[in-house]
Amino acid sequence: MVHCDGTVEATIADPEKGPSQQELEAFRDAALASPYLSRTLRRELERRSGRTPSPPSIAQPTTGTAARSDTEKDRSPQPVHRRLRVFSFDPSTGGALDTVDINQTVVTIPWETVDPGPSGEYIEVVDHDPASGCFYAPVDLNDRQLIAADGLAPAEGNPKFHQQMVYAVAMRTIHTVEEALGRKALWSPHTDGVNDAEYVQKLRLYPHALRDRNAYYNPLKKALLFGYFPARPLDPASL
């Protein structure tokens, strides 16, 4: 709940020193107002504070100025998942008859609002190619045609697909880790000296960071740097 609700987290200045009585009361009030509070914890906090337990909420019809507008009533619910196509193996497997049917797949990840890049809550794709000094145009996953088609079709020569794939695979990995840990994933902070630390919200992904058969994590940039290289001609005997 604390990691999901910044208002609750902000009530205690330094958890390591232990909260004061005033901070505990502020924490309790913020927690009771939080939408992430479980019913069990809500009853316990209300009991300890001497408050009358809140009755179960029952939706009541509203009229007049309190009624929702027709636009709000007709608004479509937000999707639960986003589906994006990726290469399932090395792209060269698409050129062999025995592997052509399995070299592509669709990754299902939790839905989130993303800006072109893609850039969301956890990661930001920055497509800068230092070798050529080029910034590739970012893919917009909010495009209705891309949403309907499960994203761009896998293509070795399309930088926008490369952006889509690193985002999809990274988000799928983050989701799997969070399910295993039972909490939000957090990136290591920027450190300045011994005690100072700067919060890092987004991990950066560079799809074309270097021209090499390699990829690595840069702790200073808080980024994953991916390499790329020209494909070798296929051996006709292997087809």
Secondary structure, DSSP 4 states (H G I P E B T S, - for coil): -TTT-HHHHTT-S-GGG---HHHHHHHHHHHHT-TT--HHHHHHHHHHHTPPPPPPP------GGGSPPHHHHTPPPPPSEEEEEEESS-GGGGGSTTTTTTSEEEEEEE----BTBTB-SSEEE--EETTTTEEPPPB-TT-HHHHHTTSSPP-TT-HHHHHHHHHHHHHHHHHHHHHHHTS---PPPEEETTTEEE----EEEEEEEESSS-EEEETTTTEEEEE--PPPPP-GGG-
